[in-house]
């Protein structure tokens, strides 16, 4: 994609959805952090189903630690890898209390020191909770970046570096959510909804899904 095409891509995304939001349900930076940690190898819908039982009991690290690992494990047992995730939720909550006064830190370095938090999770929290212009490359963004040729790369780090460099500054704040939502609902893995894609004319992907009867 040429720079002017990338700019037009996001201009259309903004026109369709000026203030995109994550599909994950959360009420503050802490619940967002926990939800993103729980979302590893799980769907947002599955995480939301579990956290609707968890967050009313504990929406801050103090209450989560008081709840205890066994209760957390029971509340999230419908999510894959729930044993390890419950352990991480308690451990990261303890670290937030001990090292950050119960607050979620606003730097990638500090976030990545928390159990269960990698670069992608840190980028999501920085972008959504603290409005930092970070782009967390998940499977959807990786696919969209490569299909559109906006950011071709063999690894998520490659795609992230290129997106951070190529996405115009005015669009960086919401680029993460626009790209995820586009990949999740339009530029889908098995059968992209090309006939209803708002940026189809900008996309060089050669295997576009034809319109019905086309």
N, C-alpha and C positions, 0 to 999 in steps of 0.2 A: 504493500500500500504506500502511495505517495503521501507526503505530509498533508497536502490539502485534502486528500481522501480521508485520512485519519481524523482531521478536524471536522469534516462533514459527518463522518460516522458518529462522533460524539455529539455533534450539534443535533442530530436526529434523535439520538438516545435521550438527550436533555429535553427535547420538545415532547417526546412521548412520556417521559417520566422525570420531571424536574428534580424531585427529591427522592431517589430510590432508597429503599430500606432493606435490611437483611431479612431473610425468611426466618431466621432464628428469633425466638421470643426472649426478651430480656427487659430489665427495668433500670439498670444502672451499669457502670463499667464492670463491676464485679460479676453480676449475673451474666453479662455478655462473655466475659473471660471464661467462666465455668461452662457456659453453653458451647463455646468454640472448642474447648478442650474435650468436651463430651462428643462433639461432632466428628472427630477423627474416625474414619471408616464407618460412618453412620449417616443417615439422612437427616436433614434439618427437621423434617416432619416427625421422625422418630425421637429426636432429641427434645422437641417441643412437648411431645406427649409425656415424656419422662419428667421434664423440668416443671411442668404444670403441677406435679405432685411434690416436687422438691423445693422450688423457690418460695412458695407461700410459707414454708417452715424455716427457710434460711436464705435471705437475700443479701447476706453480708458474711465476711469470713468468721466473725465471732460466733454467730449463730450456727454456721456450718460446722465449725470445730466442736461446738457444744452438742450438735446433733450426733456426731460420731460416724466413723467409717461404716459400721454395720448398717445403720439406718440409711446412709447415703447409698450404699450398695443395693439395699432393698428397693429404694426409690428409682434407681436407674437400671435395674436388672433387665429391662427390655432392650437395652442398648448393647451392642457388641462390645466386648472387652470391658465389661462393667466392673470387674474386680480391680483391674489396674487403674481404671479411671476413677473409681471411688477413692482409692489410695492417693492418687495424684490430687484430687480435689481437696482432700483433707490436708495433705502436705503443703500444697500451694497456699491454702488458707492460713496455715500456721506461719508460713514464711511472710505472707502479707502483714500479719499481725506483728511478728517479731522484727521484721526489717523495714516495713513501710507504713507503720502506724495504722494498718488495716486498709490502706488505700491501694488502688491498682496503680503501679508505676507507669509513667508516660514515656519511657524510653525502651527501645527494642532490646538493648543490652540487659536491662533489669528484668524485662518480661521473659527473656529467653532463659534466665536462671531459674525460673519457676518450673516445678515438675509438670511434665506433660505439655509444656509450651515450647514450640519450635518457631522457626522464622515465620511460617505462614500464619500461625495463630497470633503471634505478636503483631504482624502486619494488619490482621483483621481488627484486633483490639485498638491499635493506634489509629486506624482509619475511621472506624465506626464510632468508637467511644470518644476519641479525642480529636477527630477531624484532621488527622495528619494525611498528607498526600501519598500514602503508601498503597501498594497494589499486592495483594496476597494471591499468588497463583495457585489455584486449585485445578482439578481436572477439567472444569468448565472453561476457565480462562486459558488454560494450556491449549485446549482444543480450538477455541475461538482465535487465539493469537496465531496459531499455525494455519488454520483454514483460511483466514482472511489475509494471511501474509503480513499482518500488522506487526507481529513479533514472532518470527520463526525461531524455534529453538528445540534442541533435543532434551533439555532438562528444564525444570520449573525455574531454576535460577537464571538460565539463559533468557527465558521468556520474560521473567520479571525485570531483568536489567534492560531489555529492549523496550518494554512498555514504559518503564520509568523515564527512559530517554526520549521516547517518541510521542507519548501522549502530551498534548499541549497543556500548559500550566493551568489554564482556566477549567480544564475538564478533569484534572487529577483527583480532586476531592471526591468525586462520585464514580470515577472510572471503574474502581473495584466492583461496586455493586452493579453497575450497568453491564459489565462484561459477564459477571456471574449469572445474572438474570437472563441475559441474552442467550448464554450457553445452556442454561437449564430449561428454558421454555421455548426457544426458537432454534438455535443452532445446536440441536440435540445430537447425541453421539450416533445413534443408530439410524435415525431418519430425520435429518434437519428439516424444519418447516420452511424451506426456501420460498415457496409460493407466497407466504405471508410475512416474509422478512422485509423489514423497512430499509435495510441497507444492502439488498441483494445486488444492486447495480454497482456497488463499491467493492464487492467481494469477488476475488478471482478463483474461488474454489471450483475445480473442474467437475466435481461429481454432485452438482446441485440436484436436489429432489425436484422432479418435474411437477407441474400443476396437474390436478386430477384431469384425466382425459388428454393430457398433453403428451 
